[in-house]
Amino acid sequence: MLDFTLSPEQLALRDKAREFTRKEILPVAWYYDELDETPMPVLRKAFDAGLMNGDIPKPYGGRGCGMVEGTIVVEEIAAGCAGLATSIFDNSLGMAPIMLSKKEHLKERYLREIAQEFKLICFGTSEPTMGSDVAGMRCIAQKDGDDYILNGTKYWITNGGIADYMSVFATIDPKLSHQGICAFVVEMDRKGVSRGKHIPKLGQRCSNTTGVHFKDVRVPGENVLAEPGEGFLLAMKTFDRTRPPIGSFGVGAARSAMEFAVDYTKRRRTFGSPLANYQAIQFKLADMYMKVETARLLTWKAAYEVDKGVSSNVSSSIAKLYATEAAFEVVSDALQIFAGYGYTKMYPIEKLFRDIRLLRIYEGTSEIQHLILAGQLFSSYRPVMPPLNEVPVMAWEGNNGDFSEAVGSRVAWRCPICGYIHLGDEPPEECPYCFVRGTAFKRVAPGAEGIA
Ligand SMILES: Cc1cc2nc3c(=O)[nH]c(=O)nc-3n(C[C@H](O)[C@H](O)[C@H](O)COP(=O)(O)OP(=O)(O)OC[C@H]3O[C@@H](n4cnc5c(N)ncnc54)[C@H](O)[C@@H]3O)c2cc1C
């Protein structure tokens, strides 16, 4: 029923991405990080090598790779540079609303073009005054005949300064909240679109991040991805697809930090012995290993659910949350092992540390993932256990080791406040522990309805 073995095709894809990372990414990543610039030739090479846009379905000229393959490739590229991985895989984020939309003509046009030519497409929900609260966006889409006129600013847009297209989310009226949100594909050379200056960042400096401003931008009706009222759901479904790969960014970066740390512990000596000989260091490394493996399993599970078309929002949230938090812990522990040298630019940990910090922020902060998961627990999660008041806890009252004699067919009553179990045909007059009235007692097993 379960199989974690990668197929020969998946292994070949992984090895290709590994090779690409070692040859094309590692040698340039630190240089471009320092320069605070996205290396376009590397993006182009990733496209030529078939490591970009793998998720475009075959009917539109793509390779039709699944999300599982996506996570495998992302892990390898992010192991070399999370910033470059963000820029390379931003196309999958930008294309996801098109893939998820019902607009066949848009898929036919844009997906086919992106599959065939080196084109970049970015994604915009966030704005200068709004990130987590997607329903609170203010970029206005005003209907004008069949067209829409866009006015407003999108912010933090990955590849905003270099993309050819953008999947833009806007609202027909901010007061309508979720109900007002719609989405469009917009060509970045359309009249009225302007790109802001590249935003200087702590990490992932190999990825381009800008604001994008819309001033009376006319978008033809045929470019509508989601009608007003449908855009919010489209954005959320997009994140269900794109959160597992963000988890894989964390897996790749954490794996590199762990490997560098193991290597360092064999070289560095303190008190006459290599660090690797100290059990405290070994335990730290073992925890790092466990977190990398756990994070990978969670991202694969979420990706598998996306591929199977089952609702993946819980798994996607868990994968993103766990893997990115784990990556932060692993890289931080690696830095601790490198100590002073980890804090310098002469070793790779410093950049890894800056790069992975972003993973807990974009595509839904860690707090937002907590909100999603808690929301699910209180809404659609279906418990396996009976409600607390029906759990047959009878551990002590009359417990002489013979269950049938002690409890047998006797009726049991539970105090709804302190949980005390009273055995007898009738409830007690009041609870002997917390003095709640006996009439408040609930009848529980054996004999209670629904419990055998
Ligand atoms: C480098 C970079 C690239 C990005 N790329 C893109 C992109 O390509 N496209 C795009 O659309 N966006 C992009 N983003 C935006 C990113 O998705 C947002 O930064 C993120 O969603 C958080 O929004 P915010 O920064 O406005 O924080 P806010 O929403 O202002 O939140 C501030 C803090 O409050 C917490 N918080 C908010 N609400 C709650 C709540 N109800 N309960 C508890 N805590 C809460 C948040 O978790 C956070 O810690 C990018 C961001 C960065 C930094």
The ligand as an SDF file (V2000), in Angstrom:
LIG
                    3D

 53 58  0  0  0  0  0  0  0  0999 V2000
   11.1980   37.7860   -0.3660 C   0  0  0  0  0  0  0  0  0  0  0  0
    9.7120   37.6800   -0.4260 C   0  0  0  0  0  0  0  0  0  0  0  0
    9.1210   37.1890   -1.5690 C   0  0  0  0  0  0  0  0  0  0  0  0
    7.7400   37.1570   -1.6640 C   0  0  0  0  0  0  0  0  0  0  0  0
    7.1460   36.7470   -2.8480 N   0  0  0  0  0  0  0  0  0  0  0  0
    5.8100   36.9440   -3.0140 C   0  0  0  0  0  0  0  0  0  0  0  0
    5.2070   36.7390   -4.2860 C   0  0  0  0  0  0  0  0  0  0  0  0
    5.8570   36.3480   -5.2540 O   0  0  0  0  0  0  0  0  0  0  0  0
    3.8860   37.0060   -4.4040 N   0  0  0  0  0  0  0  0  0  0  0  0
    3.1280   37.4320   -3.3600 C   0  0  0  0  0  0  0  0  0  0  0  0
    1.9330   37.6440   -3.5480 O   0  0  0  0  0  0  0  0  0  0  0  0
    3.6720   37.6190   -2.1310 N   0  0  0  0  0  0  0  0  0  0  0  0
    4.9960   37.3930   -1.9490 C   0  0  0  0  0  0  0  0  0  0  0  0
    5.5640   37.6130   -0.7150 N   0  0  0  0  0  0  0  0  0  0  0  0
    4.7300   38.1210    0.3710 C   0  0  0  0  0  0  0  0  0  0  0  0
    4.5440   37.1160    1.4830 C   0  0  0  0  0  0  0  0  0  0  0  0
    3.6620   36.1250    1.0730 O   0  0  0  0  0  0  0  0  0  0  0  0
    4.0580   37.9050    2.7100 C   0  0  0  0  0  0  0  0  0  0  0  0
    5.1830   38.6100    3.2020 O   0  0  0  0  0  0  0  0  0  0  0  0
    3.4910   37.0030    3.7660 C   0  0  0  0  0  0  0  0  0  0  0  0
    2.2760   36.4610    3.3410 O   0  0  0  0  0  0  0  0  0  0  0  0
    3.2610   37.7470    5.0870 C   0  0  0  0  0  0  0  0  0  0  0  0
    2.6060   38.9320    4.8760 O   0  0  0  0  0  0  0  0  0  0  0  0
    3.1550   40.2940    5.5330 P   0  0  0  0  0  0  0  0  0  0  0  0
    4.6100   40.3480    5.3000 O   0  0  0  0  0  0  0  0  0  0  0  0
    2.3150   41.3880    5.0050 O   0  0  0  0  0  0  0  0  0  0  0  0
    2.9080   40.1110    7.0720 O   0  0  0  0  0  0  0  0  0  0  0  0
    1.5550   40.4430    7.8660 P   0  0  0  0  0  0  0  0  0  0  0  0
    0.4080   39.8130    7.1840 O   0  0  0  0  0  0  0  0  0  0  0  0
    1.4980   41.9170    8.1090 O   0  0  0  0  0  0  0  0  0  0  0  0
    1.8110   39.7020    9.2410 O   0  0  0  0  0  0  0  0  0  0  0  0
    2.7280   40.2240   10.2150 C   0  0  0  0  0  0  0  0  0  0  0  0
    2.9350   39.1820   11.2970 C   0  0  0  0  0  0  0  0  0  0  0  0
    1.6970   38.9370   11.9720 O   0  0  0  0  0  0  0  0  0  0  0  0
    1.3580   37.5700   11.9010 C   0  0  0  0  0  0  0  0  0  0  0  0
   -0.0820   37.4610   11.7560 N   0  0  0  0  0  0  0  0  0  0  0  0
   -0.8630   38.0340   10.8240 C   0  0  0  0  0  0  0  0  0  0  0  0
   -2.1540   37.7400   11.0470 N   0  0  0  0  0  0  0  0  0  0  0  0
   -2.1930   36.9300   12.1360 C   0  0  0  0  0  0  0  0  0  0  0  0
   -3.2340   36.2800   12.8640 C   0  0  0  0  0  0  0  0  0  0  0  0
   -4.5070   36.3570   12.4920 N   0  0  0  0  0  0  0  0  0  0  0  0
   -2.9010   35.5470   13.9440 N   0  0  0  0  0  0  0  0  0  0  0  0
   -1.6130   35.4210   14.3190 C   0  0  0  0  0  0  0  0  0  0  0  0
   -0.5730   36.0170   13.6680 N   0  0  0  0  0  0  0  0  0  0  0  0
   -0.8700   36.7600   12.5930 C   0  0  0  0  0  0  0  0  0  0  0  0
    2.0990   37.0380   10.6880 C   0  0  0  0  0  0  0  0  0  0  0  0
    2.3060   35.6280   10.7640 O   0  0  0  0  0  0  0  0  0  0  0  0
    3.3810   37.8300   10.7800 C   0  0  0  0  0  0  0  0  0  0  0  0
    4.2430   37.2310   11.7080 O   0  0  0  0  0  0  0  0  0  0  0  0
    6.9460   37.5840   -0.5810 C   0  0  0  0  0  0  0  0  0  0  0  0
    7.5520   38.0280    0.5880 C   0  0  0  0  0  0  0  0  0  0  0  0
    8.9180   38.0970    0.6710 C   0  0  0  0  0  0  0  0  0  0  0  0
    9.5410   38.6320    1.9320 C   0  0  0  0  0  0  0  0  0  0  0  0
  1  2  1  0
  2  3  1  0
  2 52  2  0
  3  4  2  0
  4  5  1  0
  4 50  1  0
  5  6  2  0
  6  7  1  0
  6 13  1  0
  7  8  2  0
  7  9  1  0
  9 10  1  0
 10 11  2  0
 10 12  1  0
 12 13  2  0
 13 14  1  0
 14 15  1  0
 14 50  1  0
 15 16  1  0
 16 17  1  0
 16 18  1  0
 18 19  1  0
 18 20  1  0
 20 21  1  0
 20 22  1  0
 22 23  1  0
 23 24  1  0
 24 25  2  0
 24 26  1  0
 24 27  1  0
 27 28  1  0
 28 29  2  0
 28 30  1  0
 28 31  1  0
 31 32  1  0
 32 33  1  0
 33 34  1  0
 33 48  1  0
 34 35  1  0
 35 36  1  0
 35 46  1  0
 36 37  1  0
 36 45  1  0
 37 38  2  0
 38 39  1  0
 39 40  1  0
 39 45  2  0
 40 41  1  0
 40 42  2  0
 42 43  1  0
 43 44  2  0
 44 45  1  0
 46 47  1  0
 46 48  1  0
 48 49  1  0
 50 51  2  0
 51 52  1  0
 52 53  1  0
M  END
$$$$
